[in-house]
Amino acid sequence: MKKIIMRSLICSALIFASSVTTYSYAQDAATQNKPPSRAQQLMGDIAPKMAQLTDDVLYADIWERPQLSKRDRSLITVSALVAMNRPDQLRSHLRLARQNGVTQEELIETITQLAFYSGWPNSVTAISIAKDVFKENK
């Protein structure tokens, strides 16, 4: 019986701690009068910790490390997303790559190169997405 009560208390504490963390992160963003990040917009309501990790670790830490330029990180990320056939994420990273100085021609050449290493269908899908993204900028 004591084990059941202890487990129940531990679960309650974990649930409470999770809700406090979620609340404080959302509250913190609101009190700073910052617009919600893209990660917060996409998943903050259902997965606030994932949004926080995306903002604080992926973009505020990894993407800011000086060992690679943002341009290089964009080419690497686009390549990985093409290879894994992740069209939803590819769309936003093609936009980011353009902001980070990667040209349309370089992105198309990257996707063409990947056709031979990650599969023709993946590159055909990526070309279609790139075409849509490039139209947005005209």
C-alpha positions as CSV (number, residue, x, y, z in Angstrom):
1,M,0.0,0.0,0.0
2,K,2.9,2.4,0.8
3,K,4.4,1.8,-2.6
4,I,1.1,2.7,-4.3
5,I,0.9,5.9,-2.3
6,M,4.5,6.8,-3.0
7,R,4.1,6.2,-6.7
8,S,1.0,8.3,-6.7
9,L,2.8,11.1,-4.9
10,I,5.8,10.9,-7.3
11,C,3.5,11.0,-10.3
12,S,1.6,14.0,-8.9
13,A,4.8,15.8,-8.2
14,L,6.0,15.2,-11.8
15,I,2.8,16.3,-13.3
16,F,2.9,19.5,-11.1
17,A,6.5,20.2,-12.0
18,S,5.7,19.8,-15.7
19,S,2.8,22.2,-15.5
20,V,4.9,24.7,-13.6
21,T,7.7,24.5,-16.2
22,T,5.2,24.9,-19.0
23,Y,3.5,27.8,-17.3
24,S,6.7,29.7,-16.5
25,Y,8.0,29.3,-20.0
26,A,4.8,30.6,-21.5
27,Q,4.6,33.3,-18.9
28,D,8.2,34.3,-19.4
29,A,7.6,34.8,-23.2
30,A,4.5,36.9,-22.5
31,T,6.2,39.1,-19.9
32,Q,9.0,39.9,-22.3
33,N,6.5,41.3,-24.8
34,K,8.2,39.2,-27.5
35,P,6.1,37.8,-30.3
36,P,5.9,34.0,-30.2
37,S,8.7,32.2,-32.1
38,R,7.8,30.0,-35.0
39,A,8.3,26.9,-32.8
40,Q,5.9,28.4,-30.2
41,Q,3.4,29.1,-32.9
42,L,3.6,25.6,-34.4
43,M,3.8,23.5,-31.3
44,G,3.9,25.6,-28.1
45,D,0.3,25.0,-27.2
46,I,0.6,21.2,-27.3
47,A,4.4,20.6,-26.8
48,P,5.8,23.7,-24.9
49,K,9.0,21.9,-23.9
50,M,9.7,20.9,-27.5
51,A,9.2,24.6,-28.5
52,Q,11.5,25.7,-25.8
53,L,14.2,23.3,-26.8
54,T,13.8,24.3,-30.4
55,D,14.2,28.0,-29.4
56,D,16.8,27.8,-26.6
57,V,19.0,24.8,-27.7
58,L,18.7,24.4,-31.4
59,Y,18.5,28.0,-32.6
60,A,20.0,29.9,-29.7
61,D,22.9,27.5,-29.2
62,I,23.6,25.1,-32.0
63,W,22.9,27.5,-34.9
64,E,25.0,30.2,-33.2
65,R,28.1,28.1,-32.7
66,P,31.0,29.8,-34.6
67,Q,32.6,26.6,-36.0
68,L,30.2,26.6,-39.0
69,S,28.6,29.6,-40.7
70,K,24.8,29.8,-40.8
71,R,25.1,29.4,-44.5
72,D,26.9,26.1,-44.1
73,R,24.5,24.9,-41.4
74,S,21.6,25.7,-43.8
75,L,23.2,23.6,-46.6
76,I,23.7,20.7,-44.1
77,T,20.2,21.0,-42.8
78,V,18.6,21.2,-46.3
79,S,20.6,18.1,-47.3
80,A,19.5,16.1,-44.3
81,L,15.9,17.0,-44.8
82,V,16.0,16.1,-48.5
83,A,17.7,12.8,-47.7
84,M,15.1,12.0,-45.0
85,N,12.2,13.2,-47.2
86,R,10.9,15.7,-44.7
87,P,9.0,18.1,-46.9
88,D,7.3,20.1,-44.2
89,Q,10.5,21.1,-42.5
90,L,12.3,21.4,-45.8
91,R,10.0,24.3,-46.8
92,S,11.0,26.5,-43.9
93,H,14.7,25.5,-44.1
94,L,14.8,26.5,-47.8
95,R,13.5,29.9,-46.8
96,L,16.1,30.1,-44.0
97,A,18.9,29.0,-46.4
98,R,18.0,31.9,-48.7
99,Q,18.1,34.3,-45.8
100,N,21.5,32.8,-44.8
101,G,23.0,33.5,-48.3
102,V,22.5,30.3,-50.1
103,T,21.5,31.0,-53.7
104,Q,18.6,29.3,-55.6
105,E,21.2,27.8,-57.9
106,E,23.2,26.3,-55.0
107,L,20.1,24.8,-53.5
108,I,18.9,23.2,-56.7
109,E,22.5,21.9,-57.3
110,T,22.5,20.4,-53.8
111,I,19.1,18.7,-54.4
112,T,20.3,17.4,-57.7
113,Q,23.5,16.0,-56.1
114,L,21.4,14.3,-53.4
115,A,19.3,12.5,-56.0
116,F,22.2,10.1,-56.5
117,Y,22.9,9.6,-52.8
118,S,19.5,9.8,-51.1
119,G,17.1,8.7,-53.8
120,W,15.5,10.2,-56.9
121,P,12.0,10.5,-55.4
122,N,13.3,12.5,-52.4
123,S,14.9,15.0,-54.8
124,V,11.9,15.2,-57.0
125,T,9.8,16.1,-54.0
126,A,12.4,18.6,-52.8
127,I,12.6,20.3,-56.3
128,S,8.8,20.7,-56.2
129,I,9.0,22.3,-52.7
130,A,11.9,24.5,-53.8
131,K,9.9,25.7,-56.8
132,D,7.0,26.8,-54.5
133,V,9.4,28.5,-52.0
134,F,11.2,30.4,-54.8
135,K,7.9,31.6,-56.2
136,E,7.2,33.2,-52.8
137,N,10.2,35.6,-53.2
138,K,9.2,36.9,-56.6
